[in-house]
Amino acid sequence: MPIGSSQETGEVIEDLVRSVGGDPGTFDGRLISEMLATCLKMIPDGHDTGQLKLMNSALKEMRYAYRVFNRYIGTRKVSIFGSARTPEDHPDYIAARDFSAKIAAHGWMGITGAGDGIMKAGHEGPQREASFGLSIRLPFETTANEVIEGDPKLINFRYFFTRKLMFLGHADAIAVFPGGFGTQDELFESLVLVQTGKSNIVPIILLEGEGGVYWQHWDRYVRKNLRGSGWISSRDDELYTIAASPQDAADHILQFYRVYHSKRYVGDSLVLRVKRPLNERELAELNEEFSGLVKTGRIECTGPLEGEGDHLDLPRVVFRHTRHDYAMVRCLIDRINEFDEPE
């Protein structure tokens, strides 16, 4: 019988889980048991040493990084991308420092790489107390900048994919400044994950220093060559916003969380947690404007659904989602945030 499926092996794995204080009868305990079984299956699979080293290192990196971030659950965070080559007197550097300071003043933490350029500017705004540094081992970037160096929230990664998982998995907003291949890679992956529903919908802000035309040229390319050729939908440019200034960028992010709080799926239902219940007039407007998102039924305001375990104090906007057109879901969230406060 294959490893992990025999009764004897399963009992040994369950005993291991219990030996470190886990309960194999819970959902989390079963997940740990499955991971142990998966690791054991690598022996008869015949993976080579290089493959085993990669999987081992990736799991270690994810475990450690989640452990660091889990100490700050409940605090909003913005991931900041941009070039490591940006000089400190460049308008983009100044804009990144000003933006990160403005958003930190509202209690947010910043997540950047640990190098120089935009990454250092993103640390200078909130300073190290409110900063995470996600360092990547590269032959030409061997040390962290002096703002984040030595901080327990400085995390070193060997692999880009585990590093990007932490950048995107913990971000309540993303701010992107001009940069090269790496910056474009991070931006487009962020857009793809939101576009396809593989990550949370968050504000993706494109920002640069005064007088810059980087994002103007980039936006022209996207609209002409991607949207114009039909490679993205006509609404996908709703997934990003070009900010006019650091203050405009901060205001846009804060507006996104004015009424909206967070989302999740429960079965086929998309659950949007909101900070106040919506009234009948507001729900009627949503049903009229966004009926194309609804598979069956209507958009309704409810309490927590069965199976939810967090933020139980918040009301919900719930509907059976088609699982398509996440740019329109972003528009729905924007519409909810536009509703006036009840008198």
Backbone as numpy.savetxt, mean C-alpha at the origin, in Angstrom:
# Nx Ny Nz CAx CAy CAz Cx Cy Cz
2.96 -41.54 1.22 2.11 -40.36 1.22 3.00 -39.11 1.22
2.67 -38.02 0.48 3.53 -36.84 0.43 3.68 -36.20 1.79
4.86 -35.57 1.99 5.11 -34.86 3.24 4.06 -33.79 3.45
3.58 -33.66 4.67 2.60 -32.62 5.00 1.17 -33.10 4.89
0.95 -34.25 4.18 -0.42 -34.74 4.06 -0.66 -35.98 4.91
0.42 -36.66 5.38 0.21 -37.84 6.20 -0.22 -37.43 7.59
-0.95 -38.30 8.23 -1.45 -38.00 9.57 -0.30 -37.82 10.54
0.72 -38.65 10.43 1.86 -38.59 11.35 2.60 -37.25 11.21
2.87 -36.84 9.97 3.57 -35.58 9.75 2.72 -34.42 10.23
1.42 -34.48 9.97 0.53 -33.42 10.41 0.53 -33.27 11.92
0.56 -34.38 12.63 0.57 -34.33 14.09 1.88 -33.73 14.61
3.00 -34.07 13.94 4.29 -33.50 14.35 4.29 -31.99 14.15
3.74 -31.54 13.02 3.68 -30.11 12.76 2.80 -29.41 13.79
1.65 -30.00 14.12 0.77 -29.40 15.12 1.46 -29.32 16.48
2.24 -30.35 16.82 2.98 -30.32 18.08 4.01 -29.19 18.08
4.65 -28.97 16.94 5.62 -27.87 16.83 4.94 -26.52 17.04
3.76 -26.37 16.45 3.02 -25.11 16.62 2.68 -24.90 18.09
2.22 -25.96 18.75 1.88 -25.84 20.17 3.11 -25.54 21.02
4.27 -26.06 20.63 5.48 -25.91 21.44 5.95 -24.47 21.54
5.50 -23.60 20.62 5.87 -22.18 20.68 4.67 -21.31 21.03
3.65 -21.93 21.60 2.51 -21.17 22.10 1.38 -20.96 21.12
1.43 -21.61 19.96 0.37 -21.48 18.97 -0.74 -22.49 19.17
-1.85 -22.26 18.51 -2.99 -23.16 18.57 -3.32 -23.61 17.15
-2.97 -24.84 16.77 -3.21 -25.32 15.41 -4.69 -25.45 15.06
-5.56 -25.28 16.05 -6.99 -25.34 15.78 -7.57 -24.03 15.30
-6.82 -22.92 15.45 -7.29 -21.62 14.98 -6.92 -21.42 13.51
-7.53 -20.40 12.91 -7.21 -20.11 11.50 -5.73 -19.73 11.35
-5.23 -18.86 12.23 -3.82 -18.47 12.14 -2.92 -19.67 12.38
-3.30 -20.52 13.33 -2.50 -21.71 13.59 -2.44 -22.64 12.39
-3.57 -22.75 11.68 -3.57 -23.60 10.48 -2.68 -23.01 9.39
-2.65 -21.68 9.30 -1.77 -21.05 8.31 -0.30 -21.35 8.61
0.08 -21.26 9.88 1.45 -21.59 10.26 1.75 -23.05 9.94
0.80 -23.93 10.23 0.99 -25.36 9.94 1.19 -25.58 8.44
0.41 -24.87 7.62 0.55 -25.01 6.17 1.91 -24.52 5.69
2.41 -23.42 6.30 3.74 -22.93 5.91 4.83 -23.95 6.26
4.71 -24.55 7.44 5.68 -25.58 7.82 5.62 -26.77 6.86
4.41 -27.19 6.51 4.26 -28.30 5.56 4.84 -27.95 4.20
4.63 -26.70 3.76 5.18 -26.26 2.47 6.71 -26.33 2.48
7.32 -25.89 3.59 8.78 -25.96 3.68 9.27 -27.40 3.62
8.59 -28.31 4.29 9.00 -29.71 4.26 8.86 -30.31 2.86
7.88 -29.87 2.11 7.68 -30.39 0.76 8.81 -30.00 -0.19
9.61 -29.00 0.19 10.72 -28.59 -0.67 11.81 -29.67 -0.73
11.83 -30.55 0.27 12.86 -31.60 0.27 12.64 -32.59 -0.88
11.46 -33.23 -0.99 11.26 -34.14 -2.13 11.08 -33.40 -3.46
10.75 -32.10 -3.42 10.62 -31.35 -4.68 11.95 -31.25 -5.42
13.05 -31.28 -4.70 14.34 -31.24 -5.36 14.81 -29.86 -5.76
14.43 -28.82 -5.04 14.89 -27.48 -5.34 16.40 -27.39 -5.17
17.05 -26.57 -6.04 18.49 -26.40 -5.89 18.79 -25.40 -4.78
20.07 -25.31 -4.42 20.48 -24.49 -3.29 20.13 -23.02 -3.49
20.30 -22.52 -4.71 19.98 -21.12 -4.98 18.51 -20.81 -4.75
17.64 -21.72 -5.17 16.20 -21.51 -4.96 15.86 -21.55 -3.48
16.45 -22.47 -2.75 16.19 -22.56 -1.32 16.69 -21.32 -0.59
17.86 -20.82 -0.97 18.40 -19.61 -0.34 17.48 -18.42 -0.59
16.95 -18.30 -1.81 16.06 -17.18 -2.12 14.79 -17.25 -1.27
14.16 -18.43 -1.22 12.93 -18.57 -0.45 13.17 -18.35 1.03
14.29 -18.84 1.53 14.62 -18.67 2.94 14.84 -17.19 3.28
15.62 -16.51 2.44 15.91 -15.10 2.70 14.66 -14.25 2.60
13.82 -14.54 1.59 12.59 -13.76 1.41 11.67 -13.90 2.61
11.51 -15.12 3.11 10.64 -15.33 4.27 11.19 -14.62 5.51
12.50 -14.69 5.69 13.12 -14.00 6.83 12.91 -12.49 6.73
13.12 -11.94 5.52 12.95 -10.50 5.34 11.52 -10.06 5.62
10.54 -10.82 5.11 9.15 -10.46 5.34 8.79 -10.56 6.82
9.23 -11.62 7.47 8.92 -11.78 8.90 9.46 -10.60 9.70
10.72 -10.24 9.48 11.32 -9.17 10.26 10.66 -7.82 9.96
10.42 -7.53 8.68 9.82 -6.25 8.30 8.42 -6.11 8.87
7.60 -7.17 8.78 6.26 -7.10 9.36 6.34 -6.88 10.87
7.32 -7.50 11.51 7.47 -7.33 12.96 7.73 -5.86 13.30
8.55 -5.18 12.50 8.83 -3.76 12.75 7.58 -2.92 12.50
6.92 -3.13 11.36 5.75 -2.32 11.02 4.58 -2.57 11.96
4.46 -3.79 12.47 3.32 -4.11 13.34 3.31 -3.32 14.64
4.43 -2.70 14.98 4.46 -1.85 16.17 3.76 -0.52 15.95
3.42 -0.23 14.70 2.85 1.08 14.37 1.52 0.94 13.64
0.81 -0.16 13.90 -0.52 -0.36 13.33 -1.45 0.75 13.83
-2.23 1.28 12.94 -3.16 2.35 13.30 -2.67 3.73 12.98
-1.38 3.88 12.66 -0.82 5.16 12.26 -0.75 5.22 10.75
-1.32 6.26 10.14 -1.29 6.41 8.69 0.15 6.61 8.21
0.46 6.05 7.03 1.80 6.12 6.49 1.76 6.46 4.99
2.73 7.23 4.54 2.87 7.56 3.13 4.21 7.04 2.64
4.20 6.31 1.53 5.44 5.87 0.89 5.88 6.93 -0.11
7.15 7.28 -0.06 7.69 8.35 -0.89 8.76 7.76 -1.80
8.56 7.89 -3.12 9.51 7.39 -4.11 10.14 8.57 -4.86
11.34 8.37 -5.34 12.02 9.39 -6.12 13.50 9.06 -6.24
14.21 9.86 -6.99 15.60 9.58 -7.31 16.53 9.74 -6.12
17.49 8.81 -6.01 18.55 8.94 -5.02 19.61 9.96 -5.45
19.52 10.43 -6.69 20.55 11.32 -7.23 20.15 12.80 -7.14
19.00 13.09 -6.59 18.54 14.48 -6.54 19.38 15.28 -5.54
20.04 16.37 -5.99 20.86 17.17 -5.06 19.99 17.87 -4.01
20.63 18.22 -2.89 19.88 18.80 -1.79 19.39 20.22 -2.08
19.97 20.90 -3.06 19.50 22.23 -3.42 18.55 22.23 -4.60
18.13 21.04 -5.05 17.23 20.91 -6.20 15.79 21.19 -5.75
14.98 21.83 -6.61 13.58 22.08 -6.24 12.81 20.82 -5.86
13.12 19.67 -6.49 12.42 18.44 -6.14 12.75 18.00 -4.72
14.00 18.15 -4.32 14.42 17.80 -2.95 13.68 18.68 -1.94
13.64 19.95 -2.23 12.97 20.90 -1.33 11.48 20.58 -1.22
10.86 20.23 -2.38 9.44 19.89 -2.37 9.19 18.61 -1.57
10.08 17.61 -1.71 9.91 16.36 -0.96 10.05 16.59 0.54
11.00 17.41 0.93 11.18 17.72 2.34 9.97 18.47 2.90
9.46 19.44 2.10 8.31 20.22 2.56 7.06 19.36 2.64
6.84 18.53 1.64 5.65 17.66 1.65 5.68 16.71 2.84
6.81 16.05 3.06 6.88 15.07 4.14 6.71 15.74 5.50
7.16 16.99 5.63 6.95 17.72 6.88 5.48 18.06 7.07
4.81 18.47 5.99 3.40 18.87 6.09 2.51 17.68 6.44
2.75 16.53 5.82 1.90 15.38 6.11 2.22 14.82 7.50
3.49 14.91 7.93 3.86 14.46 9.27 3.21 15.31 10.34
2.97 16.59 10.03 2.32 17.48 11.00 0.91 17.03 11.31
0.32 16.18 10.47 -1.01 15.63 10.70 -0.95 14.23 11.31
0.21 13.84 11.82 0.34 12.57 12.51 0.73 11.40 11.64
1.09 11.65 10.38 1.48 10.58 9.47 2.94 10.23 9.64
3.29 9.00 9.28 4.68 8.56 9.22 5.08 8.40 7.75
6.38 8.52 7.48 6.88 8.41 6.12 7.68 7.13 5.93
7.52 6.51 4.76 8.29 5.33 4.38 9.08 5.68 3.12
10.40 5.66 3.20 11.21 5.87 2.00 12.33 4.84 2.00
13.11 4.84 0.92 14.36 4.10 0.94 15.29 4.81 1.92
16.42 4.24 2.17 17.29 4.80 3.20 18.47 5.58 2.61
18.45 5.80 1.29 19.58 6.46 0.65 19.47 7.97 0.67
20.18 8.59 -0.27 20.19 10.04 -0.38 19.12 10.52 -1.35
19.21 11.77 -1.76 18.26 12.33 -2.70 16.87 12.45 -2.10
15.86 12.08 -2.89 14.47 12.18 -2.43 14.23 11.35 -1.18
14.94 10.24 -1.06 14.75 9.39 0.12 15.16 10.14 1.39
16.29 10.80 1.35 16.73 11.58 2.51 15.78 12.75 2.78
15.35 13.41 1.70 14.40 14.53 1.88 13.12 14.04 2.53
12.67 12.83 2.17 11.47 12.27 2.77 11.63 11.94 4.24
12.87 11.79 4.70 13.14 11.59 6.12 13.29 12.91 6.86
13.80 13.92 6.17 14.06 15.19 6.84 12.76 15.88 7.29
11.68 15.68 6.55 10.42 16.29 6.93 9.89 15.76 8.25
9.59 14.47 8.34 9.07 13.91 9.60 10.14 13.63 10.64
11.44 13.62 10.21 12.55 13.23 11.05 12.44 11.74 11.40
13.48 11.22 12.04 13.60 9.77 12.20 12.51 9.17 13.07
11.97 9.94 14.03 10.94 9.39 14.92 9.70 8.95 14.15
9.41 9.59 13.02 8.22 9.26 12.24 8.59 8.72 10.87
9.77 8.10 10.75 10.25 7.62 9.45 10.61 6.14 9.49
10.32 5.45 8.40 10.83 4.11 8.13 11.82 4.21 6.98
12.94 3.50 7.08 13.90 3.43 5.99 14.01 2.01 5.48
13.68 1.81 4.21 13.75 0.47 3.61 14.95 0.43 2.67
16.03 -0.09 3.17 17.30 -0.09 2.45 17.40 -1.32 1.54
18.04 -1.17 0.41 18.28 -2.28 -0.52 19.78 -2.43 -0.71
20.25 -3.63 -0.69 21.69 -3.88 -0.82 22.10 -3.74 -2.28
22.81 -2.66 -2.57 23.33 -2.39 -3.91 24.81 -2.07 -3.81
25.59 -2.40 -4.84 27.04 -2.14 -4.75 27.39 -0.67 -4.68
26.47 0.22 -5.17 26.77 1.65 -5.18 26.00 2.40 -4.10
25.23 1.69 -3.26 24.56 2.30 -2.12 24.80 1.39 -0.92
25.80 1.74 -0.12 26.23 0.84 0.94 25.83 1.30 2.33
25.43 2.57 2.49 25.09 3.06 3.81 23.76 3.81 3.77
23.13 3.91 4.93 21.91 4.69 5.06 22.27 6.15 5.28
21.34 7.04 4.94 21.59 8.46 5.19 21.60 8.72 6.69
22.17 9.88 7.09 22.38 10.15 8.50 21.10 10.37 9.28
19.98 10.66 8.60 18.73 10.87 9.32 18.21 9.57 9.91
18.28 8.49 9.14 17.67 7.22 9.55 18.69 6.20 10.02
19.98 6.45 9.80 21.01 5.47 10.16 20.94 5.15 11.66
20.95 3.86 11.97 20.93 3.40 13.35 19.57 3.32 13.99
18.52 3.74 13.28 17.17 3.70 13.83 16.61 2.28 13.75
15.85 1.83 14.74 15.26 0.48 14.67 14.24 0.32 13.54
13.77 1.42 12.96 12.83 1.34 11.83 13.56 1.34 10.49
14.89 1.20 10.51 15.68 1.00 9.29 15.75 -0.50 9.03
15.22 -0.94 7.88 15.14 -2.36 7.54 15.95 -2.60 6.28
16.83 -3.59 6.31 17.69 -3.90 5.16 17.12 -5.08 4.38
17.03 -4.90 3.06 16.47 -5.93 2.17 17.53 -6.38 1.16
17.46 -7.65 0.83 18.29 -8.18 -0.25 17.55 -8.13 -1.58
16.22 -8.28 -1.51 15.43 -8.40 -2.74 14.51 -7.19 -2.93
14.41 -6.76 -4.17 13.50 -5.66 -4.48 12.05 -6.05 -4.22
11.68 -7.30 -4.51 10.26 -7.65 -4.42 9.76 -7.66 -2.98
10.59 -8.08 -2.03 10.16 -8.03 -0.63 10.14 -6.57 -0.15
11.07 -5.77 -0.60 11.10 -4.35 -0.23 9.87 -3.64 -0.76
9.51 -3.89 -2.03 8.33 -3.23 -2.60 7.05 -3.70 -1.91
7.02 -4.94 -1.47 5.85 -5.43 -0.74 5.62 -4.58 0.51
6.69 -4.22 1.21 6.55 -3.41 2.41 6.21 -1.96 2.07
6.79 -1.42 1.02 6.45 -0.07 0.58 4.96 0.05 0.30
4.41 -0.91 -0.43 3.04 -0.81 -0.91 2.04 -1.39 0.08
2.44 -2.42 0.80 1.51 -3.07 1.72 1.17 -2.23 2.94
2.04 -1.27 3.29 1.81 -0.46 4.48 1.45 0.98 4.15
1.31 1.30 2.88 1.08 2.69 2.48 -0.40 3.03 2.47
-0.76 4.12 3.14 -2.09 4.70 3.04 -2.13 5.78 1.96
-0.98 6.14 1.44 -0.85 7.07 0.32 0.53 6.87 -0.26
0.69 7.28 -1.53 1.97 7.16 -2.22 2.28 8.50 -2.87
3.47 9.03 -2.61 3.91 10.28 -3.22 5.15 9.98 -4.05
5.11 10.36 -5.32 6.20 10.03 -6.24 6.81 11.31 -6.79
8.12 11.40 -6.69 8.88 12.52 -7.21 9.69 12.05 -8.42
10.18 12.96 -9.24 10.93 12.55 -10.43 12.10 11.63 -10.10
12.31 10.66 -11.00 13.40 9.71 -10.82 13.61 8.88 -12.06
14.42 7.86 -11.94 14.79 7.04 -13.08 14.01 5.75 -13.18
14.70 4.69 -13.64 14.04 3.41 -13.86 13.37 2.89 -12.58
14.09 2.98 -11.45 13.53 2.45 -10.20 12.27 3.16 -9.77
12.28 4.49 -9.90 11.10 5.27 -9.54 9.93 4.93 -10.44
10.19 4.83 -11.75 9.11 4.48 -12.68 8.58 3.08 -12.40
9.46 2.16 -12.06 9.04 0.80 -11.71 8.11 0.82 -10.50
8.49 1.58 -9.48 7.66 1.66 -8.27 6.32 2.33 -8.56
6.33 3.37 -9.38 5.08 4.05 -9.72 4.15 3.14 -10.51
4.66 2.52 -11.57 3.79 1.69 -12.40 3.30 0.46 -11.66
4.13 -0.12 -10.80 3.63 -1.26 -10.02 2.52 -0.81 -9.08
2.67 0.37 -8.47 1.60 0.89 -7.61 0.31 1.05 -8.39
0.41 1.61 -9.59 -0.78 1.81 -10.42 -1.40 0.48 -10.84
-0.57 -0.48 -11.20 -1.09 -1.78 -11.63 -1.83 -2.48 -10.49
-1.26 -2.44 -9.30 -1.89 -3.13 -8.17 -3.23 -2.51 -7.81
-3.32 -1.19 -7.87 -4.61 -0.54 -7.60 -5.57 -0.79 -8.75
-5.09 -0.68 -9.97 -5.93 -0.87 -11.16 -6.57 -2.26 -11.19
-5.86 -3.27 -10.72 -6.34 -4.64 -10.78 -6.97 -5.13 -9.48
-7.06 -4.25 -8.48 -7.66 -4.65 -7.22 -6.79 -5.52 -6.36
-5.50 -5.57 -6.63 -4.59 -6.41 -5.85 -4.01 -5.69 -4.63
-4.32 -4.41 -4.48 -3.90 -3.69 -3.29 -4.99 -2.72 -2.90
-4.84 -2.11 -1.77 -5.79 -1.10 -1.33 -5.79 0.08 -2.29
-6.94 0.72 -2.44 -7.01 1.96 -3.20 -6.50 3.08 -2.31
-5.42 3.72 -2.72 -4.83 4.81 -1.96 -4.54 5.96 -2.91
-4.42 7.19 -2.39 -4.03 8.30 -3.25 -2.61 8.08 -3.78
-2.43 8.23 -5.08 -1.11 8.18 -5.71 -0.84 9.58 -6.25
0.06 10.30 -5.59 0.31 11.70 -5.86 1.63 11.85 -6.60
1.63 12.60 -7.70 2.83 12.90 -8.46 3.20 14.35 -8.17
4.41 14.56 -7.70 4.79 15.87 -7.18 6.23 16.19 -7.57
6.51 17.45 -7.83 7.88 17.89 -8.12 8.05 19.33 -7.68
9.28 19.82 -7.80 9.58 21.17 -7.38 9.01 22.22 -8.32
9.04 23.43 -7.86 8.49 24.55 -8.62 9.17 24.67 -9.98
8.35 24.83 -11.03 8.87 24.99 -12.38 9.15 23.70 -13.11
8.97 22.55 -12.47 9.26 21.27 -13.12 8.21 20.86 -14.14
8.64 20.09 -15.15 7.72 19.61 -16.20 7.79 18.09 -16.34
8.43 17.42 -15.41 8.60 15.97 -15.47 7.26 15.27 -15.57
6.33 15.58 -14.66 5.05 14.87 -14.63 4.13 15.33 -15.76
4.31 16.55 -16.21 3.54 17.00 -17.37 3.89 16.16 -18.60
5.17 15.89 -18.82 5.60 15.06 -19.95 5.16 13.61 -19.75
5.29 13.11 -18.52 4.89 11.74 -18.23 3.39 11.55 -18.47
2.60 12.50 -17.99 1.14 12.42 -18.15 0.76 12.46 -19.62
1.45 13.27 -20.42 1.18 13.34 -21.85 1.45 12.00 -22.51
2.53 11.35 -22.10 2.85 10.02 -22.64 1.76 9.02 -22.29
1.33 9.01 -21.02 0.31 8.05 -20.58 -1.00 8.26 -21.35
-1.42 9.51 -21.47 -2.69 9.79 -22.13 -2.63 9.49 -23.63
-1.52 9.81 -24.26 -1.42 9.63 -25.71 -1.13 8.18 -26.09
-0.13 7.58 -25.46 0.33 6.27 -25.89 -0.36 5.10 -25.18
-0.79 5.29 -23.94 -1.46 4.20 -23.22 -2.96 4.31 -23.34
-3.53 5.42 -22.88 -4.97 5.57 -22.99 -5.40 5.74 -24.44
-4.65 6.52 -25.22 -5.01 6.75 -26.61 -4.97 5.50 -27.46
-4.13 4.54 -27.10 -4.04 3.28 -27.85 -4.95 2.20 -27.30
-5.65 2.52 -26.21 -6.57 1.55 -25.62 -5.91 0.55 -24.69
-4.66 0.80 -24.29 -3.96 -0.15 -23.42 -4.39 0.01 -21.96
-4.95 1.15 -21.60 -5.58 1.33 -20.29 -6.98 1.88 -20.53
-7.82 1.82 -19.52 -9.20 2.28 -19.71 -9.26 3.80 -19.69
-10.36 4.33 -20.12 -10.52 5.78 -20.23 -10.52 6.47 -18.88
-10.73 5.69 -17.80 -10.78 6.29 -16.46 -9.54 6.00 -15.62
-8.59 5.26 -16.16 -7.46 4.87 -15.33 -6.57 6.03 -14.92
-6.68 7.15 -15.61 -5.90 8.31 -15.16 -6.50 8.92 -13.89
-7.65 8.42 -13.45 -8.20 8.83 -12.16 -7.41 8.22 -10.99
-6.56 7.24 -11.28 -5.82 6.56 -10.23 -4.64 7.38 -9.72
-4.27 8.43 -10.42 -3.17 9.27 -9.96 -3.55 10.73 -10.07
-2.86 11.57 -9.31 -3.12 13.00 -9.28 -1.80 13.75 -9.33
-1.69 14.72 -10.22 -0.52 15.59 -10.27 -0.79 16.78 -9.35
-0.01 16.88 -8.29 -0.22 17.94 -7.30 0.50 19.21 -7.73
-0.11 20.35 -7.40 0.46 21.64 -7.78 1.56 22.09 -6.83
1.58 21.56 -5.60 2.52 22.00 -4.58 2.53 20.98 -3.45
3.51 21.04 -2.55 3.49 20.15 -1.38 2.22 20.28 -0.56
1.71 21.50 -0.39 0.47 21.69 0.36 -0.71 21.05 -0.36
-0.76 21.20 -1.68 -1.82 20.59 -2.47 -1.78 19.07 -2.33
-0.58 18.49 -2.34 -0.44 17.04 -2.19 -0.94 16.58 -0.82
-0.55 17.28 0.23 -1.00 16.92 1.57 -2.51 17.06 1.70
-3.05 18.15 1.15 -4.51 18.36 1.21 -5.27 17.26 0.49
-4.75 16.83 -0.66 -5.41 15.78 -1.44 -5.46 14.47 -0.63
-4.38 14.14 0.03 -4.34 12.91 0.82 -5.30 12.99 1.99
-5.31 14.11 2.69 -6.20 14.25 3.83 -7.66 14.24 3.41
-7.97 14.81 2.24 -9.34 14.79 1.72 -9.80 13.36 1.43
-8.87 12.53 0.97 -9.21 11.14 0.66 -9.72 10.40 1.88
-9.25 10.79 3.07 -9.66 10.13 4.31 -10.61 11.01 5.12
-11.27 11.94 4.47 -12.20 12.84 5.16 -13.39 12.07 5.72
-14.02 11.24 4.90 -15.13 10.38 5.33 -14.73 8.91 5.22
-14.07 8.57 4.12 -13.63 7.19 3.88 -12.55 6.80 4.88
-12.57 5.52 5.29 -11.57 5.02 6.22 -10.72 3.91 5.61
-11.36 2.84 5.10 -10.62 1.70 4.58 -11.60 0.77 3.87
-11.07 -0.26 3.20 -11.93 -1.20 2.50 -11.47 -2.63 2.71
-12.37 -3.56 2.45 -12.06 -4.98 2.42 -13.19 -5.69 1.67
-12.97 -6.93 1.33 -14.02 -7.76 0.75 -14.49 -8.77 1.78
-15.79 -9.00 1.81 -16.38 -10.10 2.56 -17.19 -10.90 1.54
-16.64 -12.02 1.10 -17.26 -12.75 0.01 -17.25 -11.90 -1.26
-18.41 -11.75 -1.88 -18.53 -10.92 -3.08 -18.79 -9.46 -2.77
-18.94 -9.13 -1.51 -19.31 -7.78 -1.13 -18.08 -6.92 -0.88
-18.07 -5.75 -1.52 -17.05 -4.75 -1.24 -17.53 -3.91 -0.06
-16.71 -3.84 0.98 -17.07 -3.13 2.20 -16.17 -1.91 2.31
-16.79 -0.72 2.26 -16.07 0.52 2.46 -16.39 1.04 3.85
-15.41 1.02 4.72 -15.63 1.55 6.07 -15.59 3.08 6.00
-16.54 3.72 6.64 -16.64 5.18 6.59 -16.76 5.73 8.01
-16.45 7.01 8.17 -16.40 7.61 9.50 -17.76 8.07 10.00
-18.74 8.11 9.12 -20.10 8.45 9.53 -21.07 7.73 8.60
-22.27 7.41 9.08 -23.24 6.74 8.20 -23.73 7.70 7.11
-24.02 7.15 5.94 -24.58 7.94 4.85 -26.09 7.94 4.96
-26.71 9.06 4.59 -28.16 9.15 4.66 -28.79 8.65 3.35
-30.11 8.61 3.32 -30.83 8.06 2.17 -30.55 8.87 0.89
-30.47 10.18 1.01 -30.19 11.00 -0.17 -28.81 10.68 -0.74
-27.83 10.56 0.13 -26.47 10.27 -0.33 -26.39 8.89 -0.97
-27.06 7.91 -0.37 -27.07 6.57 -0.95 -27.77 6.56 -2.30
-28.84 7.32 -2.45 -29.54 7.40 -3.72 -28.63 7.97 -4.80
-27.84 8.98 -4.46 -26.92 9.56 -5.42 -25.85 8.56 -5.83
-25.33 7.81 -4.87 -24.31 6.81 -5.19 -24.88 5.72 -6.09
-26.10 5.27 -5.80 -26.71 4.23 -6.63 -26.97 4.71 -8.05
-27.30 5.98 -8.19 -27.54 6.52 -9.53 -26.24 6.69 -10.31
-25.19 7.17 -9.64 -23.94 7.48 -10.33 -23.04 6.27 -10.55
-23.14 5.27 -9.67 -22.17 4.18 -9.71 -22.83 2.81 -9.85
-23.96 2.75 -10.49 -24.67 1.48 -10.66 -23.85 0.47 -11.46
-22.92 0.96 -12.30 -22.11 0.05 -13.11 -21.14 -0.79 -12.30
-20.90 -0.40 -11.06 -20.02 -1.17 -10.19 -20.74 -2.30 -9.47
-22.07 -2.27 -9.49 -22.86 -3.18 -8.66 -23.27 -4.40 -9.47
-22.88 -5.57 -8.99 -23.22 -6.82 -9.67 -24.69 -7.15 -9.52
-25.19 -7.14 -8.31 -26.61 -7.31 -8.02 -26.95 -6.49 -6.79
-28.22 -6.13 -6.66 -28.66 -5.38 -5.50 -28.32 -3.90 -5.61
-28.10 -3.27 -4.45 -27.88 -1.84 -4.39 -26.73 -1.51 -3.43
-26.26 -0.30 -3.49 -25.30 0.21 -2.53 -26.06 0.56 -1.26
-25.64 0.01 -0.13 -26.35 0.20 1.12 -25.39 0.62 2.23
-25.93 1.19 3.28 -25.16 1.54 4.48 -25.54 0.55 5.58
-24.56 -0.14 6.14 -24.81 -1.17 7.13 -23.81 -1.05 8.28
-23.97 -1.94 9.24 -22.95 -2.13 10.26 -21.96 -3.18 9.78
-21.07 -3.66 10.65 -20.10 -4.68 10.26 -20.78 -5.95 9.77
-20.19 -6.59 8.77 -20.72 -7.84 8.25 -20.15 -9.01 9.05
-20.85 -10.13 8.98 -20.37 -11.34 9.64 -19.02 -11.74 9.06
-18.06 -11.98 9.92 -16.73 -12.34 9.48 -15.73 -11.20 9.63
-16.22 -9.98 9.82 -15.31 -8.86 10.05 -14.88 -8.83 11.51
-13.61 -8.47 11.72 -13.10 -8.46 13.08 -12.42 -7.19 13.50
-12.36 -6.19 12.61 -11.69 -4.95 13.01 -12.51 -3.74 12.60
-12.24 -2.63 13.26 -12.96 -1.36 13.04 -14.48 -1.57 13.14
-14.89 -2.33 14.14 -16.30 -2.68 14.27 -17.17 -1.49 14.68
-16.54 -0.39 15.09 -17.29 0.79 15.49 -17.69 1.66 14.30
-17.16 1.37 13.11 -17.41 2.22 11.95 -18.58 1.69 11.12
-19.42 2.59 10.58 -20.44 2.16 9.62 -19.80 1.73 8.31
-20.57 1.03 7.47 -20.08 0.49 6.21 -20.95 0.94 5.04
-20.32 1.18 3.89 -21.01 1.28 2.61 -20.70 -0.02 1.87
-21.73 -0.80 1.56 -21.56 -2.18 1.10 -22.33 -2.41 -0.19
-21.71 -3.14 -1.13 -22.41 -3.59 -2.33 -21.67 -4.77 -2.93
-22.40 -5.57 -3.70 -21.79 -6.70 -4.41 -21.07 -6.15 -5.63
-19.78 -6.24 -5.63 -18.95 -5.58 -6.63 -18.72 -6.50 -7.83
-18.65 -5.90 -9.00 -18.37 -6.64 -10.23 -16.92 -7.10 -10.31
-16.08 -6.56 -9.43 -14.63 -6.82 -9.44 -13.97 -6.25 -10.69
-14.56 -5.22 -11.24 -13.99 -4.52 -12.39 -13.95 -3.03 -12.09
-13.14 -2.32 -12.88 -13.14 -0.85 -12.90 -12.84 -0.25 -11.54
-11.63 -0.52 -11.06 -11.23 0.02 -9.76 -10.98 1.52 -9.81
-10.75 2.06 -11.01 -10.67 3.51 -11.12 -12.02 4.14 -10.78
-13.12 3.47 -11.15 -14.43 3.99 -10.79 -14.70 3.82 -9.30
-14.15 2.77 -8.68 -14.26 2.64 -7.23 -13.56 3.82 -6.56
-12.42 4.21 -7.12 -11.73 5.39 -6.59 -12.63 6.62 -6.71
-13.33 6.76 -7.83 -14.26 7.88 -8.01 -15.40 7.82 -6.99
-15.86 6.61 -6.69 -16.91 6.43 -5.68 -16.42 6.92 -4.31
-15.19 6.57 -3.96 -14.64 7.03 -2.68 -14.54 8.55 -2.67
-14.08 9.12 -3.78 -14.00 10.59 -3.86 -15.37 11.22 -3.67
-16.39 10.59 -4.26 -17.75 11.13 -4.15 -18.22 11.08 -2.70
-17.94 9.99 -2.00 -18.32 9.89 -0.60 -17.66 10.99 0.22
-16.40 11.28 -0.10 -15.66 12.31 0.64 -16.17 13.72 0.35
-16.91 13.88 -0.75 -17.44 15.20 -1.10 -18.74 15.54 -0.38
-19.39 14.54 0.19 -20.67 14.81 0.86 -20.45 15.75 2.04
-21.39 16.66 2.20 -21.33 17.61 3.31 -21.53 16.91 4.63
-20.96 17.48 5.66 -21.19 16.96 7.00 -22.66 17.17 7.38
-23.29 16.21 8.05 -24.69 16.36 8.45 -24.84 17.52 9.42
-25.94 18.24 9.30 -26.19 19.38 10.19 -26.59 18.92 11.58
